[in-house]
Amino acid sequence: MRNSSARSIRIALAIYLTKLRQGISNSVLATIFRLGDKRLVSHILQQVRQHLKSNFVSQHLGFIDITREEVLTHHQTTIANKLLTSQSDQVCVAIDGTYMYIQKSSNNTFQRRTYSMHKHHNLLKPMIITTTDGYILSVLGPYFADYKNNDASIIKYCLMNNEQDMLSWFKDDDIMIVDRGVRCI
């Protein structure tokens, strides 16, 4: 991403972060940042999203970003070590699904797959894997929020398909802290 006559990289990132934090419309963002129209804002948001995905996410999220040794020395709490582990090389992680609200889609199939009967909204569900001190190791998904995709089935799918090569990162005796609904795996 480069600076242009319409905006700088800092302004583009500010627009993106404002959109994420406030959720305001593109026309209001165009007014706030003194841009021509909402199409320019949409174009800027798309550029920032693509740039972050290609240059930030691939280098700073996922199991390739951090080693087991770094997690054990810098991101595993003493309480987790004392209460949950029996060996010094066991990693403790927490795995939980969260949800993101999305707009109702005009595509009926997509809308039905994203509708959550539990929350009564259209949602997408990413699975977040964190260390015991809160460091985000990886974000898997997003997955549909329909009746087929509860946390247990998503975790089972990720393990069976070795999402992000997670099985080579984890060892046999590692501890995964999950919700009580995941006990069937």
N, C-alpha and C positions, 0 to 999 in steps of 0.2 A: 504494500500500500504506500502511496506517495502523496505528498502535499499537492493540491491543485488550486486553481484560481477560485473555485467555489468554496473550498473548505480545507482546513489543515487536518492532520492526523489526530491531533488532540481534540479538535471540535467533533470529528467523526466518532471518536471513542466516547466523548461526552454525550453525544446524541444517542448512541447505542446504550450506554449505561442509564441515561435518563429514561429511555424507552423501557428498559428492563425494570427499573426501580418504580417508576410512576405509572407505566402502562397507558400513557396518554396517546392520543391519536397523532398521526403523522402531520396533519395540518396544524395542530397546536405546536408540535415540535418545530415545524417550519417557521412559525411565527416567533417562537422563543429564540431560536438560533438565527433569525433573520435570513432565511433561505427562500428561494423562489417559490416553490410549491411543494406539495406533499409527495410528488413523484420523485423529486430530488432526495427527499428524506428517505423514501423507500429504497432508492438506489444506494444511498450511503449506508443504510442498515444492512443491506445485502452484502456490500463490499466488506464491511467490518466483520460480519458473521463468517464470511468465507475466509477472510484473513485469519481470524482467531482459530477457526477450525483447522486450517492447514498449518499454521505456524505456532500456535500456542497449545492447543489441546493435544496434538500428537507428541509434543515434547515434554509436557508438564502434567499430563494425566495418564493413568494407566500403570500397569505393572512394569512396563519398560523404563519408567521414570525413576524408580527407587528400588534398591536392593533389599533383600531380607535383613541383611546386617544393619543397614541404615534404620530400618523399622525397629529392630531389636534394640539398638543403642539410643536412638533419638525419639522414637514415637510410641514406645510401649511403656505404660505407666507401671509404677512399682506395685500398685494395688492389683493390677491385672497379673503381674508376675507372681505375686504371693498367693492370690486366690485361685487362679485358673490354670497355671502351668505347673508341670512337674519336671520339665527339663529346661535348660537355659536357652535352647535354640528353638523353642516353640513360639510362634507368632500368634497373637490374639487379634482378631478383626471382628468388627460388627457389620452385619449385612442387613440392610433394611430397604424396603421400597418406599418411595415417596411419590407424590403426584404433582402434575402440572395441569392447571386448568387450560383448556383450549376452547376456541370458538366452535360453535355448532357448524358442522360441515354440510355443504350441499350434496356431497357424495354420500348416499344413504348407507352403503356398506361400511364406509369409514366411520360414519357417525354412530352406527350401531356397535362397531367394535370398540369405540372409545367411550361409550356411555357407561358410567359406573352406577349400578343399581344402589350401591352402598352410599355414595356421595351425592347421587342425583345430579350429576354434571358430566360433561364430556371431559375426559382426562387422558393423559399419557402417564405411564408409570416408569420412571427410571429406578434402577437398583443401585444403591450407593454402598460402597465398601470402604469403611474407615478404620483407622487404627484406634486404639483405646484412648489416645489423647485428642482425637478428632481430626487427624490428618486424613484427607480424602485420598485413598489409594486409587480408586477407579469408580467410574460411573458406567454402568451397563444399561443398554437400552437406548431409547425408551421403548416400552412395550405397551400394547393395548390395555385398556382398563376394563375389559369385559369380564364376564363370569369365568372365562377360561384361564385368566392370568392373575392368580393370587400370588403372594410372595413365594410360597412353596413351589409352585409350578415354574415360576420364573427362575428361581435359584436352581432347580433341577435341570431346566433347559440350559442354563449357563454352564453348569458342570458337565452335562452330557455332551455339549457341543464345544467345550473348552474355549469359551468366549475370552478374547484377548489373551489367549495362551495362559490362563490363570492356573491350570493344573501343573504347569512346569514351575510356577512361582511358589505355590503352596507345597508343603510337605505333608506326609501322612499324619503326623501327630499335632498339626496346627489346630488352634481353637477358633471356631466360628460362632459368634454370638448372634442368634437369630430370634425372631418372634416365636411365641409358643405355637403358632399355627404351622410352623415349618417342621415340626417333630416327625412328620411322616416320611421324610426323605431318608 
